[in-house]
Amino acid sequence: MTPTAPSPSHPEGSAATRADAQRHRILDAAQRCFVAHGFHAASVSGIATEAGISQGLMYRYFENKRAMILALIERQLSADQRSIGQMAPGSALVEGLLACYQTWARGESIHRHDTAIASVSLYAEITAEAQRDPMVAEVLRRHDRHTNQGICAWLRAHDQARGLPVDEPGLRARTLLFRITVEGLAMRAVRDPDLSADEVRGLLRPVISAVVDSTIVGE
């Protein structure tokens, strides 16, 4: 007989569910603290207070702040992979990026599956920390590689569905253009939050068309 997996009613399943919920709760609290105070100014005790748990209990889940920021990067990677799979080409992608700009311009994080994921402030904190901490830098580079691979695979499938030949150098160039566009849009939302929707939409349309519908960028 094949053993059944633990269910929510099974003690083992309940313990695992509670542990996952607790980690999720701590990471949410850590993200809020990192965004509000910066990575180095945010204290472990402050994060524990924000999460509503004791500092000792928090150490059962995360050894230190570095462990939390690494977990946040991993969580962002998982969310990015899901989002790439759900991307729609054309105007839907333009409107989605416009909505991201407007959310970031309000100083808010983008929520996915009830979790605040894409935060410009957190992205800036993690990027700065990567300059100081080789382990954070390596995890961030791995995050970038996986995200690039996901976008490239999405573009490849899009081209193949249209009967176009696979052009790997072109796919890599289009992927880079898309990354530059999204990351630049995030920074622009902080520095220039009052751009009109029509202006941002008009700027995004030709770029997204080059990314999604061109086989070679810069011909």
Summary of the structure (lengths in Angstrom):
residues: 219
radius of gyration: 20.0
end to end distance: 61.8
largest distance: 63.2
contacts: 623
relative contact order: 0.10
helix: 71%
strand: 3%
